[in-house]
Amino acid sequence: MSSTSSPSPRSPSYLASATAAVAGAIGVSLCCIGPFVLLALGFTGPHLVEALEPYRPWVVGFELVAYVAYRRLRPPAVCETDAMNDRTKQALFWIALLLIVGSLVALAV
């Protein structure tokens, strides 16, 4: 006889798992069905892109800052052999960050 037992359908962990599975399935379905629903409602690609155009520099700037911060703050690899020292990397990080923020401010004005 096996000593392991499956959770009861009325246990809290079972209900939480089932709820998470249903929510995940709905989320994945929205990815596929969502564009068709928007198209049926009259929202087309160029219309959505045109509405988001004023925010484009901010989105690109945020992505660049997030990428640079990720590259700078991530834990180093175990076998990383990099010729640049930590001070050089930190200086390049701040220079890149200032250039990105400066260009965003210049575009916003």
N, C-alpha and C positions, 0 to 999 in steps of 0.2 A: 504494500500500500504506500502511496505517496504521502509525504508529510506536508507538502505545499498545498495551499488551497487558493482558489481564485477569489477575488474580492466580490462581495455581495453586490447585486445591482442597486441596492439602496444605500451603500456605504458612501460617505462623503468623498473619498478619493475616486471612486468609480464615477460619481456624478460630475466631479470636477474634470476628470479626464474626458468624459463624454461631451461635456460642454465645450471644452477646449478643442476637441476634434470637430465639432459642428461649427464653431466660430472660425477655425482654420479653413474648413471646407468652403464656408461662405466667403471668406477673404480671398481665397484662390479663385473662386468663381467670379468674383467682382473684377478680377484682373482680365478675365476672358470675355465676360458678358458686358462689363462696364462700357467699353468703347462702342459696342452695338447699341446700347441703351442711349448713350449720348448722341450717336448719329441719328437714331430714331427721333430724338427730341429736337433735332435741328442744330446741334453743336457740331461743327466741323473742325477739322484740324487747323486750317488757317485762322478761323475765328478764335480758337483758344490760344494759338501762338501770338496773335495780334494783341490779345488782352494781356498776355504775360510779358510782352516786349519791354515795357518800362522797367521791369524788375530783373532783366537779363544781366546787367553788369553786377548787381548785388548778388545774384545767385552764383555767377562765375567767380566772383571775389570770395564768397563764402566757401565755395568748393576748393579754391586754391589755398585759402588759409587753413581749412580743415585738413587738406592733404599734407601741407607743410608741417602742421602741428602733429599730425599722426606720424609722419616720418621722423620728426624730431623727438617725440615723446615716447615712441614705442620702445619696448625693451630690446636691447641689442642681441643679435644672434650669438650663439655660443662660439662659433668659429669665424666671427667677423674679423677680417684683416683689412682694415681701412687705413690708408696713408694719412688722411686728415685727422688732426687731433680734435678733441672736444671743443676747444675754444674757437677754432676755425668754423666748425659746424654751427656753433651757437651764433657766431657773428653773421654767417651767411643766412641763418634762419631769421634773425632780426632785420637784416637788410631786405630780404625778400618780403617779409611781413610789412615793413614800412613802404616798400614800393607798391605792393598790392593795395594797402589802405590809402596811400596817396593817390593812386590812379582812381580808386572808387570815389574819393572825395572830389577829385577833379571832374569826374564824369557827372557827379550829382549836382555840381554848381552850374 
